[in-house]
Amino acid sequence: MTMIVLLIEFYRSTIRRMEPMLDRWLLGLFARFVFLAVLVPYYINSALTKFDGPFSIADGAYYQIALPAVDAAGGDVSAVSFFPWGLMVFVGSYGEIILPLLVVAGLLTRIAALGMIAFIVVQSLTDILVHSVDAGTIGALFDRFPDSVILDQRLLWSFPLAYLVVKGAGLLSLDKLLCTIWTRRMAGHEKGGRLSPTA
């Protein structure tokens, strides 16, 4: 019995020491690494199919994102209205490049990760409602098959992003660097008397 108590106490003390050391940097960094290794190549390659040049959105982007509007315009992309379809294509195309880069850099991480979750939801709904993917691609939760593209994979994609929304990118990020610079600058202003109470 004494040996069991000692093992439990050793475990508890080890966890108590380890958790504060790792909590502020490891999980945020690891979530961004997983996102970089698994999803960034997918999203960047997908985004590149939507552009004819750095500032020119390809017609194919409209077919991928706004197919009902293109069909309603008789296949003429130039006849698709900017509001809401053109705006949706513009935001979706640039968001698919900008948001992943912000997440990886740890810059505006919470907002970028929330944007990526929204992007995944919209992407999934577009696949289901617009492109009419089959039931096997959609999949089902709580079944014995963990490999459906939408409900299984994309739910797993969302988990590291949800962590980043709640906890942030951690110590090893541009967010932390900019926060440190901002805090020091504000402290310097307050010491110098240059920050008035009404500022």
C-alpha positions, -999 to +999 in steps of 0.1 A: +000+000+000+028+024+009+044+018-025+012+027-043+008+059-023+044+068-031+039+062-068+007+083-068+025+111-050+054+109-073+030+111-103+012+141-088+043+160-079+058+154-114+026+166-131+025+197-108+061+206-118+057+197-155+024+215-162+035+251-154+067+245-174+049+233-206+015+250-203+024+285-217+043+274-248+041+238-258+004+232-267+001+265-287+033+258-306+023+221-312-012+231-324+003+255-349+029+228-360+001+203-366-018+229-386+014+237-406+023+201-412-012+188-421-033+216-434-012+245-447+000+227-478-036+216-486-050+252-482-022+270-500-024+246-530-062+249-530-059+287-529-034+288-558-061+272-580-082+303-574-058+329-588-045+338-622-019+361-606-013+377-572-042+402-576-064+384-602-090+359-591-095+331-616-128+321-631-123+287-615-127+303-580-163+312-589-170+276-599-155+263-567-171+288-543-202+303-560-214+276-585-251+284-581-245+320-591-224+310-621-251+286-632-277+313-628-256+336-649-255+310-677-218+301-670-207+337-675-185+346-645-184+383-655-222+384-651-221+372-615-230+401-591-204+413-567-228+413-537-229+387-523-212+362-546-182+382-559-175+393-523-177+357-511-153+346-537-129+374-530-129+369-492-127+331-495-099+332-520-077+356-501-087+341-467-075+307-478-040+321-481-039+348-454-056+330-425-033+299-425-002+321-426-014+341-396-022+310-377+013+295-383+031+328-375+010+332-343-002+367-354-038+376-345-040+339-337-074+338-320-091+357-348-073+338-375-080+304-360-117+314-355-117+325-392-102+291-402-129+272-383-156+293-401-138+286-433-139+248-427-176+250-418-184+270-450-162+247-471-180+217-457-214+232-463-204+241-499-193+205-505-226+192-492-251+217-505-234+229-537-212+201-549-235+174-536-209+151-523-220+115-515-229+101-480-196+083-477-177+116-481-199+133-455-197+104-431-212+101-397-202+108-362-200+080-336-197+053-362-168+028-364-153+045-395-130+074-387-120+084-422-149+103-438-137+136-453-162+160-438-175+149-404-144+130-393-114+147-408-127+182-406-138+178-370-102+168-363-089+197-383-110+221-361-096+208-328-061+225-329-078+256-342-103+256-313-074+252-289-058+283-304-090+303-302-094+295-265-058+296-253-039+316-280-006+308-297+015+309-265+049+323-257+066+314-290+045+336-313+043+370-329+013+378-307+034+374-276+063+394-291+040+423-301+022+421-267+055+424-249+066+454-270+032+471-265+033+465-227+068+480-224+059+509-246+028+517-225+048+513-193+074+538-207+046+563-215+031+560-181+065+565-164+072+595-186+039+611-178+029+612-214-003+591-210-031+613-197-061+598-179-084+608-207-062+593-235 
